[in-house]
Amino acid sequence: MESDMSGMRFSTALIHGGVYEDGGTGAVNVPIYQTSTYAQENIGGSPKWEYTRTGNPTRAALESLIAALEEGSAGFAFASGLAAETAVLSLFASGDHILLSENVYGGTFRLMDKVFRNFGITFSLADTTNPGAFEAAFTPATKAILIESPANPLLTVTDIAAAADIAHRHGATVIVDNTFMTPYLQRPLTLGADIVLHSATKYLGGHSDLVAGLVAVRDASLAERLAFIQNSTGGVLAPFDSFLLIRGIRTLAVRMDRHTRNAEKIARHLAAHPAVKKVYYPGLESAPGYEVQRRQAKNGGAMVSFELAPERDIRKFFPALRVVTLAESLGGVESLVCHPATMTHAAIPKETREAIGITDGLIRLSVGIEDADDLIADLDAAIEKTA
Ligand SMILES: *Cc1c(COP(=O)(O)O)cnc(C)c1O
């Protein structure tokens, strides 16, 4: 029996949501149902559990948890964020056109450009932060928009409610990648989105120890179509990883509170640092997206990008770090740093990169939950070395 989450506040739903009661042991945690199949009483019935690709109690607990946290009616768990996106994009057909926000995750761009394009689904990039430019990008074939806000790595903010209004006027489905915010900070379904998706590898898992994707929707017919696609294409999350992800989600609120408190402190420190040319953080009053961010999210999140002054030698920065780790990914308890120009955005030609602000001096920081003063001391010492 899935517990009823209606009426619970968010932090309570994090702990008590998605519980699957396993007939009488009283286990307070969801067991790992490490099984591929289930015994049936007789032929001709319609058993609740049939085969684990189709349904598994551990995964089902996670799926009802993400549905509740995103204020949706149904949730779906996948083997990665990109497997979740693949399932969502499988809702569309040859001849359909999809609009992506300009700064989408590189893997999303690659999936559209190198995979779905082969199936006749076309796409274009639009500046979703500018409603005029965004609306002009719609074509009669546009069936969906895919937005990230704040977007990677410059933390640009899109007004999700305004974008959803425009898209719905054009009859397009609104998909929001909520990876950077999590439902604790921002709930796109309540802002007009039709589908919210996550790389749960990041903040939802929270410990850099698993790869997973989640989707939540409100509309019952959309839920039915996604359940069909999930079972037909099969990129489901395994029972053990579903368990790990539930375990990660339980502490989301306390982790995010510390992540964002640290991020705000670091962003303010860097903004006042003489060797830092620019700080990108939507929680700073000076950020262009600050007002929209404040309206649609709880705070600015915990991703901070900054640009060192051009005379600084960035190659000396990374090896000098002792607490912060140079690595891909984000959202774990440990602070991670990356160099978008040579890592996440290396595939984009230099001129295009520089034109959109991803300069060679840009550094992206995923602020962890360590002591903020240790992080600041580590960053300062490494910046010192670039002189
Ligand atoms: C990491 C990431 C993805 C892809 O997720 P995986 O779990 O790595 O497949 C998608 N969107 C965003 C914003 C991401 O950061």
The ligand as an ORCA input file, in Angstrom:
! r2SCAN-3c Opt
* xyz 0 1
  C      23.689     15.487    -15.669
  C      22.529     16.143    -16.314
  C      21.703     15.456    -17.224
  C      21.987     14.038    -17.655
  O      21.780     13.138    -16.622
  P      22.593     11.749    -16.435
  O      22.067     11.244    -15.144
  O      24.048     12.075    -16.431
  O      22.202     10.895    -17.611
  C      20.615     16.127    -17.739
  N      20.348     17.407    -17.417
  C      21.125     18.108    -16.562
  C      20.786     19.519    -16.241
  C      22.242     17.504    -15.992
  O      23.024     18.206    -15.153
*
